[in-house]
Structures are given as structure tokens and as C-alpha cells.
Amino acid sequence: MNENIREDEVRLIDENGENVGVVSIEVALSKAENAGLDLIEISPNAKPPVCKVLDYGKYKYEEQKRKHEAKKKQKTVNVKELKIRPMIEAHDYDVKIKQATKFLKSGDKVKFTLRFKGRETSNMKAAFDLMNKVKDDLELIAKVDAQPKMEGRQMMMLLSPLK
């Protein structure tokens, strides 16, 4: 900004947004001073660097406003975890599916964790069948991001909402 610009020549854009062309830094600073504004380096990596005559306070305010708008439009995705057991009862299963549906409709991802205790790990086919049943019941509103896989004494599957 102003005297901090170290180049001898710059490409100048005046306060009206018109391209003046390549001028010396002294001419650019005098134009900015005559207009009562600041000389700001917009693109320092260009050859020659691009400088613009404008009000620095207003420029910073507009930049902050743009960043705030971009942040507002961002959507954060949460991962909700639902824990189930291999020998789950029908009503409990329905409750978990209903919760998963609610989470998926609100735009969150759902991670199903199937926990094993004792000798339950010996019947893996039933566990995979249960995870496939979950997948089939939610196929209209969700897609599978991570297929069911074993990690230690638990099986996990990640679902995300369809667009």
C-alpha cells in the first residue's frame, strides 16, 4: 500500500476502474494522492504488478464482507453415529432406521456401528445380512460411502444423503 510498494513501474487502474497503463510508481502515487485515496497493490505477482487507486478502509470492508458471505453459504456436514447390535429386535431396528432417515433428510451423514460381544463374532454372515438390510431400507434416501467392514470387534458402514 502506498509507499510500501517496491517496484519501479506498475500497471495502474484509476478510481473509476479504467486501465491507465504502465506508469512509474511516482506517477501512480501522485494520482492516488490527488484523488485523496490510497494506492493498493492488487496483483503483486504480475509483471509489472497491478495497482489500483481506491479507499483502503472501504477495500478492507468489502473484502471482509465477501469472506463473510462465502462462509455463510458453506454447509458443514456432520456425521451422526448409530450403534446397533447383531441380535437387534425388530422395534429397536425400526427406531434406528427412523433416526437415520431423520439425520439423512437433514443433510447429515450416518455411520452405523455394529458392536460384537463375546461369541457374536462367530456369526459374521448374520452381521453382514443386517448391514445389507440397513442399506436396502435406506437406499431411496442414502448412498453408501463406505461399505461394511470389520475393525476389531465392530463393523462399520457410512451412508450419505442423496442429492
Secondary structure, DSSP 8 states (H G I E B T S, - for coil): -GGG---SEEEEE-TTS-EEEEEEHHHHHHHHHHHT-EEEEEETTSSS-EEEEE-HHHHHHHHHHHHHHHHHH-----EEEEEE-TT--HHHHHHHHHHHHHHHHTT-EEEEEEE--GGGGG-HHHHHHHHHHHHHHTTTTEEEEEEEEEETTEEEEEEEE--
